[in-house]
Amino acid sequence: SQTIHQWPATLVQPVGSPLSLECTVEGTSNPNLYWYRQAAGRGLQLLFYSVGIGQISSEVPQNLSASRPQDRQFILSSKKLLLSDSGFYLCAWSVGTHNTEAFFGQGTRLTVV
Amino acid sequence: RKEVEQDPGPFNVPEGATVAFNCTYSNSASQSFFWYRQDCRKEPKLLMSVYSSGNEDGRFTAQLNRASQYISLLIRDSKLSDSATYLCVVKSSSASKIIFGSGTRLSIRP
């Protein structure tokens, strides 16, 4: 069966520090991968998605970047965090066909101080 | 205009009531539709897919109106455990991009 791992669960970082969040998927090949951010009391904002190694689509221009160095690995990064980067970051995977849902990792709660 | 729009609520209804949520999407080429449930401080989880002919899963009924670009979710005989945020989700025509609505908060009172 497929599983998705996302870590860490919680993170407190100072403003101006770098960020690296990692997400890995097991049990499937060539998944579509997604990074979402959820601000407190808000919906999920799609940040990046990837349909293959090295292929990244950015939805919202901002202080973040994403990379997919391996088929089942998706990394979210920032060189210098801002206070506004605080939020709940969720990684998800899906099959690239219609009528197939997305499966989420347990999320990383990031607080920038 | 947002790609997926929902009434944020909150909906506060008594146990046993029937409650309906609506969602509209802007891209007429969208192909796949889902309802997710999110509990407080947890990741979203699939509640049900939405099929063109409408579909039912126990107390939950989902409907799709492609002409109006409208999706609905009906919950009958609501339970306390139904309290959560319900997210409308649309998958693009290319089956790559997945967009979530901002969610509708539901609170069931005894």
Interface residues (C-beta under 8 A of the other chain):
Chain A: N32 Y34 Y36 R42 G43 L44 L46 Y49 V51 S57 E59 F88 L90 A92 S94 G96 T97 H98 N99 T100 E101 A102 F103 F104 G105 Q106 G107 R109
Chain B: Q6 Q31 S32 F34 R41 K42 E43 P44 K45 L46 S49 Y51 L87 V89 K91 A95 S96 K97 I98 I99 F100 G101 S102 G103
